[in-house]
Amino acid sequence: MFFNLQLLLVITAVLGTDGYYHYVIAECLSSSSALTDVVLIATFYFNKDPVLRFNSTVGEYVGFTELGVKNAEIWNKGPEVQQARAQLEGYCKNNLRIDYSAVLDKAVKPKVQLKSELQSDGSRPALLMCSAYDFYPPVIKISWLRDGQKVTSAVTSTEEMPEGDWFYQIHSQLDYIPKSGERISCVVEHASFQQPMVYDWDPTLPESERNKVAIGASGLVLGIILSAAGFIYYKRKSSRPY
Ligand SMILES: *[C@@H]1O[C@H](CO)[C@@H](O)[C@H](O)[C@H]1NC(C)=O
């Protein structure tokens, strides 16, 4: 008897497992705030294997394993299936209504920046970058216009990139050989805008560059005036009779 108990303890220790893991993942799927196509998918897992699932489109539990099939049979005859059906309204639609009004239907305008990355030297194309920052939702469209015509080639875009705080950014690059007098614009379409926003490229120098040119030009003019004054003074003085 004593010996048997010892053996039992040894066997238990050897066969001891790390435990079991059972969990349920409930998903509410919807394509719009109208909530006309909401689907509830509740999947039951045992040690990572899906055992059975309630799919509100099907309206019943469906088992995947022997255990799952048995459970589904029982639950589909009992109150469980009615409760699961009621969760489409009570759990999914109620929460989705809150999610849409609090977050998903909100739109935050992108901050758009259009700048020159590389100037053309005649042979090499110029490079313009149109960047949109801090917008939500991530769905956005950036395109380019050249004298009102949509540019189809020489455009490279990144994906919408998460900034980690619910906001997104995207960058689109245009390679082009500049022509004088042409108008280049970046067009941004986003849920936060009533209509597509057009940002025209201003090829004149940015303000800091303009200031440098202005300071240089003033210095040049001042120098010319001073040297002219000096020259006139010298001429007058040297031609004065003694
Ligand atoms: C739910 O059921 C519908 C209808 O049978 C099916 O089209 C859909 O793929 C199912 N979804 C899942 C996640 O099983």
PDBQT file of the ligand as one rigid body, heavy atoms in Angstrom, charges set to zero:
ROOT
HETATM    1  C1  LIG A 301     -19.049  32.949 -41.596  1.00  0.00    +0.000 C 
HETATM    2  O1  LIG A 301     -20.051  32.383 -42.414  1.00  0.00    +0.000 OA
HETATM    3  C2  LIG A 301     -20.152  32.931 -43.718  1.00  0.00    +0.000 C 
HETATM    4  C3  LIG A 301     -21.323  32.252 -44.411  1.00  0.00    +0.000 C 
HETATM    5  O2  LIG A 301     -21.177  30.878 -44.437  1.00  0.00    +0.000 OA
HETATM    6  C4  LIG A 301     -18.855  32.723 -44.466  1.00  0.00    +0.000 C 
HETATM    7  O3  LIG A 301     -18.930  33.325 -45.746  1.00  0.00    +0.000 OA
HETATM    8  C5  LIG A 301     -17.723  33.318 -43.677  1.00  0.00    +0.000 C 
HETATM    9  O4  LIG A 301     -16.483  33.077 -44.330  1.00  0.00    +0.000 OA
HETATM   10  C6  LIG A 301     -17.695  32.770 -42.253  1.00  0.00    +0.000 C 
HETATM   11  N1  LIG A 301     -16.623  33.416 -41.519  1.00  0.00    +0.000 N 
HETATM   12  C7  LIG A 301     -15.704  32.767 -40.832  1.00  0.00    +0.000 C 
HETATM   13  C8  LIG A 301     -14.625  33.563 -40.180  1.00  0.00    +0.000 C 
HETATM   14  O5  LIG A 301     -15.707  31.574 -40.745  1.00  0.00    +0.000 OA
ENDROOT
TORSDOF 0
